[in-house]
Amino acid sequence: MNGIFASIVGLLQQELDLHQELLELARQEQRDLVSGSVQDLAKVVQEQEERIYKIRSLESARLELIRMLAQKHGLKPEELTLSRLASLADEETADRFSHLQRAMVQVLQELSVISKANALLAQQALGYTRTLLEILSQEEGAYDPQRKRNRRSILVDREV
C-alpha cells in the first residue's frame, strides 16, 4: 500500500470510527430526550461537538492528502472520489476504500434517520415546555367578565 494511500485509508478509518461514536451518541441523545434528562442531554451534546471537531480536523488532513495526490496524478481534487481513489490504488487498498465507503454510507444513513427523529423529539419537548409556561403564566381571574380580580400570574411572573 502506497504511503499516501495508507494515510488516506487511516484517516478514513478514524473518521468512520468517530461517525460510529456519533451514531451511538445520537441514540443516547434520543433516550435522553425521551426521558427528559436535561443534564444527561447536555453531556451528550458536548460529546457530539467534540467528535464533530475531531472529524473536521481529520477531514482537513484527508483533503490535503487528496490535493497532493490529485496534483501528482494531474487531476482536480474533487475528481478523487473514493471510487476513483480505488481505481488508482492496488487491489488491497481498493478493497479497503470500498469497505470504508460502504460502512460510511451505512453509518451516515442511520445517523440521518436518528438525527431527524431527535429533531422531532426536541421540537415536541419545546412545544410541551412552551405550553406549560403558557399555562403557568395565565392570569388569575381571566375568566372574570368584570375584571374586578387582581390580574397577576398564577406561578410565573410575565415580566422579565
N, C-alpha and C positions, 0 to 999 in steps of 0.2 A: 504494500500500500504506500503510495507516494506521500511524502511528508505533509504537503498542503491538504491532500485529500483526507489523510488521517486526522489532521487538525479540524477539518470541517466536520467529519464524522463525530469526533469527540465533542465538539460544540453542539452539534445537533442532538447527540445523546443527552447532554446536560440539559438542553432546552426541553427535550421530551420529559426527562425526569422532573423538571420544575413544573411543566404543564400537568403532569400526573399529580404532583403535590397540590397544584391549584385546583384540580378536579376534586380531590379529597377535601380540600378546604371549602370548596363550593358546596359539597354535600354537608359538611359541618355547618356552614352558614345557613343552609336550608333547615337543618334540625334546630338551630338556634332561633331562626325566625319563627318557626312553628311553636317552639316552647316559650318564646318571648324573653329569652335570656339576653338582655342588653349587654351585660358585661362580657359574656362569652362571645357574643356577636362582634363586639368592638375588638376583642383579641384576634378573632378570625380575620376581620377586615385588615388589621395591621399586618398579620402574617401574609395575607394575599398581596398587600402592597409591597412587602419585602420580596416576595417571589417575582412579582412583576418587574421590580427594579433589577433583579438579577437576570431575568430573561432579556430585558432591554440591553443590558451590558453584554451578554453573550451574543445577542443578535448583532450588535455593533461590531463585535470581534469577527463574527461569521461573515458579515457583509464586507469587511475589509479584506478577508481572505478571498472572497468571491471576486472582488475588484482586482486583486493581484492575479488570480487565476484567469479571469477574463482577459486581462491585459496580455498575459502570457500566450493565450490562445487566439488573440485578435478578435475577441468578442466583446459585446456590451455586457455589463454586469447583470442587467435584467434578463438577458438571454440564458443565463446559467440557472435554470430551474433544477430541482433535484433530478428530474428525468434526464436533463441534458448533462448534468454532472455525472450521472450513472453511465451515460454513453461514452464519456471521456475517461472513465476510471477502469481499473482492472475488474475482473469478474467478482472477486470477493468484496471489493469496495462498492461495486454496483449493487450487489445483493444487500449490503448494509444500508445504502441510500434508499433502496426500495422498501426495506423493512421499516426504516425510520419514517419514511413518508407515509406508509400505511398506518403505522402506530400514531403518528402525529395527527393525521386526519381523523382517526377514531377518537382520540382524546379531545381534540378541538370540537368535534361534533357533540360529544357528551357534555363538554363544558358549556357549549352554547345552549343546549336544552336546559341544563340545570340553572344557568345564569338567567335565562328568560323566566323560569319558574320562580327563582328567587326575587326577581324584579317584581313579579306579580304579588308575591307574598309581602314584600316590603310596601308596595302600594296599598295592599289591604290593611296592613298594620298601621300605616299612616292615616288611612281613611278612618279606621277604628279610633285612633287617637284623636283625630280632629272631631269626630262625632262625640266622643267622650268629653272633650274640652268644651264643646258647644253646650252639652247637657249640663256640665258642671258650672258653666258661666251664665246660665239662663237667669234672667232677672226674676227675683222673688216677686210674686204678685202680678206677673204679667197677664194673668187671666182676669184680673180685676178691671171691669169696664170703666169704673170711675177713677181708677189710678190713684186711689187715696192711700194705698200702702206705700211704704218706703221702698223705692226701687233700688235694689242692690243685688249683687251677685250672690248666688247661693253658697258656693265654695271658693270660687276663683274671682279675684279682682280683675276686671276687664282692663283696667289701666295699667300700663307698664311704665 
